[in-house]
């Protein structure tokens, strides 16, 4: 339903055994990538989901470790014979930054569309990025890093439940059910049927949030509220490195866990590890003592999220 | 003396088990890199030579697979605490291309110097890129690719042999020998001694050539003449792919071997393999039947070249 893979788990520079942090989602045959540092195309190749179905690439910010792999990725998508447009989404300076990088890949067999977000991110609005179910909606939240940086939320919305018994009782022909479920009013033999006549209450969708690179902020817990999966940076596991984390505008495992708890998320995946931390699992307790469902990840840690049964 | 490592052997795109073609040399503590595609910093990290001593980076051309790793490499060199200037050398449009890429790495702790070569390459002149022995000299030859592309030659020159017996016979004090060997005239107690009085004939240095991406050209054999190591592209091993090689302005193993033979080189390292060719060794006979000392390479195939004993 909602496949998600953390293509890399490193911060700052790619290492022989750790790619840079990047998340890919696959929903109904459409893929969305968040961040694309150097060598992201290699780990995506290993994952095996292909390149052709990447419809959207979002950028948190324009430090090289989050975007330097874009030229290679654009060419790999081109080599996959994609001809449909590709949408790039990111903070201010998106067009300027991508234009600079495209000096080495000026010709592509598909159009690039830009959604350059304002400094305030998406604010209270949402961007529909996928038509699956009741739509996948993206929101962007300004964070607190050394340059403008956004966190992202992806929300796969679910239609309210269709009440088959009521539809049958009203004698609505079956071929009209789908229209009603998608919010359309139908008229059959001069009788009008409206969605509210056959639809039940709201149902939970699936929400995935991605927060890196930043210090903790007051707005993050509300932004990630009730997420099924919260992917969050933890550059250091050791609480004694707080001063260093503050200096670099990053956060500790324990700070990510505190956000996870405050946001009431279901699960926390830690990522964006410092090259100085070869084995993040050594520090998992510093997160779990605050938020139990905390996990360190490896490159291509992957899961499929499904709707709850409401 | 002259360490050389082929950091990657792939063409077009980096693969999970094959980095992009790039050559690094290390002569007297100074490193020179030719080409820097996406993820070159990862394979260099694996090699373990460090980043700080890279004094020069040359580019054959500006297709992404030969330069997309530059931003990450510049940052890695910066993280190595280098403060000395770094020299970039390449065909026309070097400054424009690097400026575009530096949109994502505008601040570096060292200066970048540019040597943007004209369309004719270095012609009959040479660029001194290292002071080891009698100097390391670089030459660039225009090739035949889909856009302007240069091959490179690196020549570590050797001083003529110093004739100790003659110096002793002339009673030249030992502390003057080094000056004479380096071409200086010295005066001791009113007597003038010139280098020709104590120097023997010319001695061979070490010559390494790097030719990719191109069709064979008439000028290549003369350019690579008598090289100790000829690193050359061979995108396909199978002679039946000649039409495809011509279309893409690349060459076959057999064409590279023919150049090696015509240039009278000592050894040929084949590289820049198509992603469609998982095991280049399967085709080595197509090169060896023309030039015996042909070798396929793997990422980080490394050797140390030494002066012959003349």
Boltz contact constraints between the chains, C-beta under 6 A:
constraints:
  - contact:
      token1: [A, 13]
      token2: [B, 76]
      max_distance: 6.0
  - contact:
      token1: [A, 14]
      token2: [B, 42]
      max_distance: 6.0
  - contact:
      token1: [A, 16]
      token2: [B, 42]
      max_distance: 6.0
  - contact:
      token1: [A, 16]
      token2: [B, 45]
      max_distance: 6.0
  - contact:
      token1: [A, 16]
      token2: [B, 46]
      max_distance: 6.0
  - contact:
      token1: [A, 38]
      token2: [B, 38]
      max_distance: 6.0
  - contact:
      token1: [A, 38]
      token2: [B, 72]
      max_distance: 6.0
  - contact:
      token1: [A, 39]
      token2: [B, 39]
      max_distance: 6.0
  - contact:
      token1: [A, 42]
      token2: [B, 14]
      max_distance: 6.0
  - contact:
      token1: [A, 42]
      token2: [B, 16]
      max_distance: 6.0
  - contact:
      token1: [A, 45]
      token2: [B, 16]
      max_distance: 6.0
  - contact:
      token1: [A, 46]
      token2: [B, 16]
      max_distance: 6.0
  - contact:
      token1: [A, 62]
      token2: [B, 104]
      max_distance: 6.0
  - contact:
      token1: [A, 64]
      token2: [B, 71]
      max_distance: 6.0
  - contact:
      token1: [A, 64]
      token2: [B, 72]
      max_distance: 6.0
  - contact:
      token1: [A, 64]
      token2: [B, 75]
      max_distance: 6.0
  - contact:
      token1: [A, 64]
      token2: [B, 104]
      max_distance: 6.0
  - contact:
      token1: [A, 64]
      token2: [B, 105]
      max_distance: 6.0
  - contact:
      token1: [A, 67]
      token2: [B, 104]
      max_distance: 6.0
  - contact:
      token1: [A, 68]
      token2: [B, 71]
      max_distance: 6.0
  - contact:
      token1: [A, 68]
      token2: [B, 72]
      max_distance: 6.0
  - contact:
      token1: [A, 71]
      token2: [B, 64]
      max_distance: 6.0
  - contact:
      token1: [A, 71]
      token2: [B, 68]
      max_distance: 6.0
  - contact:
      token1: [A, 72]
      token2: [B, 38]
      max_distance: 6.0
  - contact:
      token1: [A, 72]
      token2: [B, 64]
      max_distance: 6.0
  - contact:
      token1: [A, 72]
      token2: [B, 68]
      max_distance: 6.0
  - contact:
      token1: [A, 75]
      token2: [B, 64]
      max_distance: 6.0
  - contact:
      token1: [A, 97]
      token2: [B, 103]
      max_distance: 6.0
  - contact:
      token1: [A, 100]
      token2: [B, 100]
      max_distance: 6.0
  - contact:
      token1: [A, 100]
      token2: [B, 103]
      max_distance: 6.0
  - contact:
      token1: [A, 103]
      token2: [B, 97]
      max_distance: 6.0
  - contact:
      token1: [A, 103]
      token2: [B, 100]
      max_distance: 6.0
  - contact:
      token1: [A, 104]
      token2: [B, 62]
      max_distance: 6.0
  - contact:
      token1: [A, 104]
      token2: [B, 64]
      max_distance: 6.0
  - contact:
      token1: [A, 104]
      token2: [B, 67]
      max_distance: 6.0
  - contact:
      token1: [A, 105]
      token2: [B, 64]
      max_distance: 6.0
